[in-house]
Amino acid sequence: MFFKGGCSSQGITSIYPSRSSDLLGKFSRFHDGAVDQEFGTRFLRRFVKKGHGGQIEDFSKYILEFDQRQSDGFSDRFHLRYLDAEFNMCITHGESLVALLGFEIWDMKMTIQQIQGIRAKASLLSPFRWEKALVTYAVDWARNNDIDEVILVSAKNNSHILAEPPIPERYRLRYDVTARRCGFRKDPESGNYILNLDHGAGYAPFQRTSSILPSSR
């Protein structure tokens, strides 16, 4: 079952009876556009490339916003931005989208389908290992919200990478190399990357409800 914006509490209850309203509330945060104002100062700064720290004037300008794909496939928050996946974690700088990670949820498994940087904003991303930051953030969110497993789709299996083989190296680095660096193992059958989670063992900033699920603007 996918947890869509219009999903019923009965569907949630069938998986976690004791956590139905809590889980439904967590996914509603994407529809409501929750914002993690401390993302830059408390999380992204851990992923600065060696020797690039001097390029960043103000970490607090980097914010993470939750977004949900609409029925027409476009973002609810960012004008004319098409989204590959239902649920999205978006890095913004000022009012501009800088990068995003998109995922689906199926039977308490998170499948990361999209990791994308905005080409026009490349200078804002270049000081960071931003792909690893987004995947790590998503894994921590999943771990602290009782998701059992995270799957990261390999570049070869990503239906949204339209280029014919050989796959461009930038996509292999973005998906496959990032997955390995984040501790995922490659599944020999599917070719995707899998990480099994222990609940409640995320990074310290995500132990508090206010940091895992920040308030809407």
Summary of the structure (lengths in Angstrom):
residues: 217
radius of gyration: 16.7
end to end distance: 29.3
largest distance: 51.2
contacts: 643
relative contact order: 0.14
helix: 37%
strand: 25%
